[in-house]
Amino acid sequence: MSVTTTTAIDFDVAAYLHRIGLSGAWDGARPPADLATLARIAAAHGQAIAYENLDKFTGRETHLDQASLITKIVRSRRGGGCYEQNLLLRGVLDALGYTTTLLSGRALWGRPADTPMPPRTHMLLRVELPEGPHIVDAGFGLRLTGVLALEPDTEQPTPHGLLRLQPDGSAFVLEALLGGRWMALYRFDLAESYMADFSMSNFYNTHHPDSMMVGRLLIGRADTDRRYALSGRRSTGLSLAVHHVDGPSERQALETPAAVRRALEDQFLIDLSGLPDLDRALTTLF
């Protein structure tokens, strides 16, 4: 996307800023392409837009072109997976004048340490700043609401807790301090990835029977002082978790499709009007 030299905000960028609650943050002027703006956008995005796999769960295709992303996430007030959210964010950042690079990673969250290395099915962004390269990720299910300097072995505060990058050969493992323990989220390196790579893995995520996106719900959203998570499948049951930043976690079993729908609307702020077959799909989990 080319960068305009005018001072007015592009329409799609303005709509995006309105979607994440920052429409008046810069008094109608173009936000400066600096670290402070990036941090503000990352925090607001994670709180306004849920991570969700409802399209994959209901058998819909996931489209990665900018027009589809703006229609779904911005105008229809849905969420999305890592490709959708980070590609949307990249379009916004590029329009604002940032220099970004697509990176890919291997999700480690929830996997035993002795399991084989998973495929590269995650996307994150590298952003070049005067302070040095940084990492931003609007599309991880845990909802990462901070911006990380590309500095290994450094504990870095974010609005929802400490993160760090641990070196692993030529790669990095992103870890989060959760419940007093450092937990691995994903592994990535700095080799640039391309849309051709993500088009293939997007098909895998949507259709392959081994994909963790198929046949289950994976929903997440950050709030001011907590994270919400909804996950499960027929064999395990569904639960709503509330992870407080400065306190213990709470869990509640969701035992009916109506309870799941209420959580999706109330805790995750997802507009379900474009999913007329959701209730039918939810019945398969009970």
C-alpha positions as CSV (number, residue, x, y, z in Angstrom):
1,M,0.0,0.0,0.0
2,S,1.4,3.4,-1.0
3,V,1.8,6.1,1.6
4,T,0.0,9.3,1.0
5,T,1.6,12.7,1.9
6,T,-1.7,14.4,2.9
7,T,-2.5,15.1,6.5
8,A,-6.1,13.8,6.4
9,I,-6.7,10.2,7.6
10,D,-7.6,7.8,4.9
11,F,-11.2,6.6,5.1
12,D,-10.4,3.0,5.9
13,V,-7.9,4.1,8.6
14,A,-10.4,6.4,10.1
15,A,-13.0,3.6,10.2
16,Y,-10.5,1.3,11.8
17,L,-9.6,3.9,14.5
18,H,-13.3,4.3,15.2
19,R,-13.7,0.5,15.4
20,I,-11.0,0.3,18.1
21,G,-12.2,3.4,20.0
22,L,-9.4,5.9,18.9
23,S,-11.4,8.0,16.5
24,G,-10.7,11.2,18.4
25,A,-7.3,10.4,19.8
26,W,-5.4,12.7,17.5
27,D,-8.1,15.4,16.9
28,G,-8.7,14.3,13.3
29,A,-5.0,14.6,12.3
30,R,-3.0,11.7,11.0
31,P,-1.4,9.8,13.9
32,P,2.4,10.0,13.9
33,A,4.1,6.8,12.9
34,D,6.0,6.4,16.1
35,L,6.3,4.0,19.0
36,A,3.8,5.7,21.2
37,T,1.1,5.5,18.4
38,L,1.9,1.9,17.7
39,A,1.6,1.0,21.4
40,R,-1.7,2.8,21.7
41,I,-3.1,1.1,18.6
42,A,-1.9,-2.4,19.8
43,A,-3.6,-2.0,23.2
44,A,-6.9,-0.7,21.8
45,H,-7.0,-3.3,19.0
46,G,-6.7,-6.2,21.5
47,Q,-9.5,-4.8,23.7
48,A,-11.9,-3.9,20.9
49,I,-11.5,-6.8,18.4
50,A,-11.8,-10.4,19.6
51,Y,-9.7,-13.3,18.3
52,E,-12.3,-15.7,17.0
53,N,-12.6,-18.7,14.6
54,L,-16.4,-18.5,14.0
55,D,-16.1,-18.6,10.2
56,K,-14.0,-21.8,10.3
57,F,-16.3,-23.3,12.9
58,T,-19.4,-22.7,10.8
59,G,-17.7,-23.8,7.5
60,R,-17.1,-20.5,5.9
61,E,-14.0,-19.6,3.9
62,T,-11.5,-17.1,5.3
63,H,-10.7,-14.3,2.9
64,L,-7.4,-12.3,3.3
65,D,-7.8,-9.4,0.9
66,Q,-8.1,-5.9,2.4
67,A,-11.6,-5.3,1.2
68,S,-12.9,-8.5,2.9
69,L,-11.0,-7.7,6.1
70,I,-12.4,-4.2,6.3
71,T,-15.9,-5.5,5.6
72,K,-15.8,-8.2,8.2
73,I,-13.7,-6.8,11.1
74,V,-14.3,-3.0,10.8
75,R,-17.8,-2.6,9.3
76,S,-19.4,-5.9,10.5
77,R,-17.8,-5.7,14.0
78,R,-16.5,-9.3,13.9
79,G,-13.1,-10.6,15.0
80,G,-10.8,-13.0,13.2
81,G,-7.7,-15.1,13.3
82,C,-4.1,-14.1,13.2
83,Y,-3.9,-13.7,9.4
84,E,-7.0,-11.5,9.2
85,Q,-6.1,-9.3,12.2
86,N,-2.5,-8.8,11.5
87,L,-3.1,-8.2,7.7
88,L,-5.7,-5.6,8.7
89,L,-3.3,-4.0,11.1
90,R,-0.5,-4.1,8.6
91,G,-2.6,-2.2,6.1
92,V,-3.3,0.5,8.6
93,L,0.3,0.8,9.7
94,D,1.6,1.0,6.2
95,A,-1.0,3.7,5.4
96,L,0.2,5.6,8.4
97,G,3.8,5.5,7.2
98,Y,5.3,2.6,9.2
99,T,7.6,0.0,7.6
100,T,6.4,-3.5,8.3
101,T,7.4,-7.0,7.5
102,L,5.4,-10.2,7.7
103,L,6.9,-12.9,9.8
104,S,5.6,-16.4,10.5
105,G,5.8,-18.5,13.6
106,R,5.0,-22.0,15.1
107,A,2.4,-22.0,17.9
108,L,3.6,-23.6,21.1
109,W,0.9,-22.5,23.4
110,G,-0.8,-25.5,25.0
111,R,1.6,-28.1,23.5
112,P,3.6,-30.5,25.6
113,A,7.4,-29.8,25.3
114,D,8.1,-33.3,23.9
115,T,5.7,-33.1,20.9
116,P,7.1,-32.6,17.4
117,M,7.6,-29.0,16.2
118,P,4.3,-27.7,14.7
119,P,4.0,-26.1,11.3
120,R,4.3,-22.4,10.6
121,T,0.7,-21.4,10.9
122,H,1.0,-18.1,12.9
123,M,1.6,-14.6,11.6
124,L,3.1,-11.6,13.3
125,L,4.5,-8.2,12.3
126,R,8.0,-6.7,12.5
127,V,7.9,-2.9,12.6
128,E,10.9,-0.7,12.0
129,L,11.2,2.3,14.4
130,P,13.9,4.8,15.2
131,E,14.3,3.0,18.5
132,G,15.0,-0.2,16.6
133,P,12.9,-3.1,15.3
134,H,9.8,-4.1,17.3
135,I,7.3,-6.9,17.2
136,V,3.5,-6.4,17.2
137,D,0.9,-9.2,17.1
138,A,-2.8,-8.4,17.0
139,G,-3.8,-12.0,16.2
140,F,-2.7,-14.3,18.9
141,G,-5.5,-15.9,20.9
142,L,-4.1,-14.9,24.2
143,R,-4.5,-11.3,23.0
144,L,-1.1,-9.6,23.1
145,T,-1.7,-5.9,23.8
146,G,1.8,-4.6,23.8
147,V,4.7,-3.8,21.5
148,L,8.0,-5.7,22.0
149,A,11.4,-4.4,21.2
150,L,13.3,-7.1,19.4
151,E,15.7,-7.6,22.3
152,P,16.3,-11.2,23.7
153,D,16.4,-12.0,27.4
154,T,14.6,-8.9,28.4
155,E,11.4,-8.8,30.5
156,Q,9.1,-6.3,28.8
157,P,5.9,-4.9,30.4
158,T,2.7,-4.8,28.4
159,P,-0.8,-3.7,29.5
160,H,-1.6,-7.3,30.3
161,G,1.6,-8.6,31.8
162,L,5.2,-9.4,31.2
163,L,6.5,-10.9,28.0
164,R,10.0,-11.8,26.9
165,L,11.9,-13.1,23.8
166,Q,14.1,-16.1,24.5
167,P,16.8,-16.9,21.9
168,D,16.5,-20.3,20.3
169,G,19.4,-20.7,17.8
170,S,18.6,-18.2,15.1
171,A,15.0,-17.9,16.2
172,F,13.1,-16.5,19.2
173,V,10.5,-18.0,21.5
174,L,7.9,-15.5,22.8
175,E,7.0,-16.3,26.4
176,A,4.4,-14.8,28.8
177,L,4.5,-14.7,32.6
178,L,1.3,-16.4,33.5
179,G,0.4,-17.5,37.0
180,G,4.0,-17.0,38.1
181,R,5.4,-19.2,35.3
182,W,7.0,-18.4,32.0
183,M,4.9,-20.1,29.3
184,A,6.0,-20.4,25.6
185,L,3.5,-18.9,23.2
186,Y,5.2,-19.4,19.8
187,R,8.6,-19.6,18.0
188,F,9.5,-17.4,15.1
189,D,12.5,-16.2,13.2
190,L,13.2,-13.0,11.2
191,A,12.9,-14.4,7.7
192,E,10.4,-12.4,5.7
193,S,7.2,-14.4,4.9
194,Y,4.9,-13.7,1.9
195,M,1.2,-14.0,1.1
196,A,1.8,-17.1,-0.9
197,D,3.0,-18.8,2.4
198,F,0.0,-17.7,4.3
199,S,-2.5,-18.6,1.6
200,M,-1.3,-22.2,1.9
201,S,-1.4,-22.3,5.6
202,N,-4.8,-20.5,5.6
203,F,-6.2,-23.4,3.6
204,Y,-4.7,-25.8,6.1
205,N,-6.1,-24.0,9.1
206,T,-9.6,-23.9,7.6
207,H,-9.9,-27.4,6.1
208,H,-7.4,-29.9,7.5
209,P,-8.8,-32.3,10.1
210,D,-5.7,-31.8,12.3
211,S,-6.1,-28.1,12.4
212,M,-6.9,-26.8,15.9
213,M,-9.3,-24.4,14.2
214,V,-11.7,-27.0,13.0
215,G,-14.5,-28.5,15.1
216,R,-13.9,-26.3,18.2
217,L,-14.3,-22.8,19.4
218,L,-11.2,-20.6,20.2
219,I,-12.2,-17.1,21.3
220,G,-10.2,-14.4,23.1
221,R,-10.5,-10.7,24.0
222,A,-8.6,-8.4,26.4
223,D,-10.3,-5.9,28.7
224,T,-8.8,-3.2,30.8
225,D,-7.7,-5.4,33.6
226,R,-8.4,-9.0,32.4
227,R,-8.5,-11.4,29.5
228,Y,-11.5,-13.4,28.4
229,A,-11.1,-16.8,26.8
230,L,-13.8,-19.2,25.5
231,S,-12.6,-22.6,24.2
232,G,-13.7,-26.2,23.9
233,R,-15.2,-28.9,21.8
234,R,-17.8,-31.6,22.2
235,S,-15.3,-34.0,23.8
236,T,-14.1,-31.6,26.4
237,G,-17.0,-29.2,27.0
238,L,-17.0,-25.5,26.7
239,S,-15.9,-23.0,29.3
240,L,-15.6,-19.2,29.7
241,A,-12.4,-18.2,31.5
242,V,-11.7,-14.8,33.0
243,H,-8.0,-14.2,33.6
244,H,-7.4,-11.2,35.9
245,V,-4.1,-9.3,35.4
246,D,-3.6,-8.9,39.2
247,G,-5.7,-11.7,40.5
248,P,-6.8,-15.3,40.2
249,S,-8.6,-16.8,37.1
250,E,-12.3,-17.7,37.1
251,R,-13.9,-20.4,35.0
252,Q,-17.6,-21.0,34.1
253,A,-18.9,-24.0,32.2
254,L,-21.1,-23.1,29.2
255,E,-23.8,-25.7,28.9
256,T,-26.1,-24.5,26.2
257,P,-25.8,-22.8,22.8
258,A,-27.7,-19.8,24.3
259,A,-25.0,-19.4,27.0
260,V,-22.3,-19.5,24.4
261,R,-24.1,-16.9,22.3
262,R,-24.5,-14.6,25.3
263,A,-20.8,-14.8,26.0
264,L,-19.8,-14.1,22.4
265,E,-21.9,-11.0,22.4
266,D,-21.4,-9.7,26.0
267,Q,-17.8,-10.6,26.9
268,F,-16.3,-10.7,23.4
269,L,-18.3,-7.9,21.8
270,I,-18.9,-9.9,18.6
271,D,-21.7,-8.9,16.3
272,L,-23.3,-12.3,15.4
273,S,-25.9,-10.9,13.0
274,G,-23.9,-12.2,10.0
275,L,-23.8,-15.8,11.3
276,P,-27.4,-17.0,10.8
277,D,-26.3,-20.7,11.1
278,L,-24.3,-20.3,14.3
279,D,-26.9,-21.7,16.5
280,R,-27.2,-24.9,14.4
281,A,-23.4,-25.2,14.5
282,L,-23.3,-24.7,18.3
283,T,-25.7,-27.6,18.8
284,T,-23.0,-30.0,17.6
285,L,-20.9,-29.2,20.7
286,F,-23.5,-30.3,23.2
